[in-house]
Amino acid sequence: MNLLEKITDLNSLVLEGKALDAFDKYYADNCVMQENNSDPTIGKAVNREREIDFFNSITEFRGAHVKNVAVGPNCTIVEWHFDYTHKDWGDRKYDQIAVQEWRDGKIINEKFYYAN
């Protein structure tokens, strides 16, 4: 699979409610994830727990969709739209840019950009 096929599959899994399956399939063991300018989270196990905590904190999910995708030699960029209620943050309706760096078919670094 090329990167366009991989990111399309990853996005489809997320939209099907299988984000953790996508994470297990496409993220490297030493992956680094970062929200805006917050400190990065390093390692697949720690990032998986962070993802679980996030999904468990959603009290109402109203929708998500992919607005745009861009692919480079070792990079993918996805523009998302999300609409949900979070137990701590309240109602959230926003666009987010996710930038993924790939190596050996896995995401090694992902950074999310969005307004707070």
N, C-alpha and C positions, 0 to 999 in steps of 0.2 A: 504494500500500500504506500502511495506517496503521501506527502503531508496534507494535501487537500482532502484526500480520502480519510486520513486519520482524524483530522480536526472535524470533518463532517460527521464521522461516526461518533466521536466524543460528544459533540453538540447534540446529536440525536439521542444518545443515551441520557444526557442531562434532561432533555425535554421529555423523555419517557419516564422520568422519575428515577432513573438509575445512575445518579451522579457518582455514587460510591463504586459502582461497577466500572464506570468510566475512569475514575481515579485509579482503581486497582490495575486496570488494563494499560493506561497510558502514562502514568507518572513513574519516574525513576526512583529508586530507593533513596538516593541522596538529594531529592528534589528540594528546591527552595521556593517558598511562596511568600508574597509580600502584598499587603494592602496599602495602597497609596505610599506615604512616606513612613509608615510604621516599621518597626524592626522586622526583618524577615524571619520566617519560621523555617527551620532547617530539618530535613528528614521526612521520609514518607510516613512513618508511623505517627509522628507528632502532627503532621499536616492532616492525616486522615482523621485523627481525633478532633482536630479543629473543625474539619468539615462536618463531622457527626454532631458536634456541639451546635454548629450553625443551623443545620437542618432540624435538629430537635428543638430549636428555639423559635422556629416559624410556627405561628399559631393559625395563620390563614394564608394560603397561597392562592393568588388570583391570576397569576400568569407570568410567562417569560417567553421571549422570542429572540432569535438571532436577527440582528438588523444588517450586519455586514461581516464579511470574512476576507482577510488578506493573507496571502501566503508568500513567504520568501524562502531562500535556500535552507535555513535552519530555524525559521521563525514563522509563527502564525499569530494573527491578531483577530480577535473576535469582539464585535460590538454587540452587547446584550441589552435588552430592556427587561427589567424586573418589576413586579408588583406583588407585594406580600405584607403581612403584619408580623413583626418580630416581638417576642415577649418583652425585650428590654428597650428596643429602639422605636417601637410603635409602627405606624403605617410607613412603608417605604415604597416609593414609585420612582425609579431612576434608570438612567443609562449607565452602563459600565463598559470599559475597555479592558480586555484581558489580553496580555501579551505573553506568549509562550515561546521559550527557547527549547529546541529539540536536539537530542543527541542519541544516536543509535535507536531511533524509533520511539523514544520516550521523552516526556517533558522533564527538563532538568531545572528550569527556572520559569516561574510565572509571576507576573505582577499585575495587580488590578488597579485601575484608575477610575475614580468616581467622585462626585461631589458629596460632601458630608452633610 
